[in-house]
Amino acid sequence: MTYNFDADRWYENQKALLEARRERGEFSDAEFAFAIEDLDRRLNEMIARLDGTFQLPGR
């Protein structure tokens, strides 16, 4: 099975959504900065999971 998830593309899409919300006035600058920090954290966690190798249980 192949896994074709593009983490960088996901990040850019999510960041664009946050930027659009800020432009509409839904976020203050501080809220936007917090949201970007959270997005960065989520990306790093996701990449750590994606970079793992598959292992059979009990081996």
C-alpha positions in Angstrom: 0.0 0.0 0.0 1.3 3.5 -0.8 0.6 6.5 1.1 0.6 9.7 -0.9 -0.2 12.3 1.8 1.7 15.6 1.2 2.4 17.1 4.5 3.8 20.3 3.0 0.7 20.8 0.9 -1.5 20.2 3.9 0.4 22.8 5.8 0.2 25.4 3.1 -3.6 24.8 2.7 -4.1 25.1 6.5 -2.0 28.3 6.7 -3.9 29.8 3.8 -7.2 29.2 5.7 -5.8 30.8 8.8 -4.5 33.8 6.8 -8.0 34.2 5.2 -9.6 34.2 8.6 -7.2 36.8 9.8 -7.9 39.0 6.8 -11.7 38.7 7.5 -11.0 39.9 11.0 -11.7 36.6 12.8 -8.3 36.6 14.4 -6.3 39.2 16.2 -2.5 39.3 15.4 -1.9 37.4 18.7 -4.6 34.8 18.0 -3.1 34.3 14.5 0.4 33.9 15.9 -0.9 31.3 18.3 -2.8 29.5 15.5 0.4 29.4 13.4 2.4 28.0 16.3 -0.2 25.3 16.8 -0.2 24.5 13.1 3.6 24.2 13.2 3.4 21.9 16.2 0.8 19.7 14.4 2.9 19.5 11.3 6.0 18.4 13.3 4.0 15.7 15.1 2.5 14.5 11.8 5.9 14.4 10.1 7.3 12.4 13.0 4.5 9.8 12.6 4.9 9.7 8.8 8.7 9.2 9.0 8.3 6.0 11.1 8.9 2.6 9.6 6.4 -0.2 9.6 7.0 -2.9 12.1 5.1 -6.1 12.7 3.9 -6.5 16.3 6.1 -8.7 18.5 9.3 -8.3 16.4 
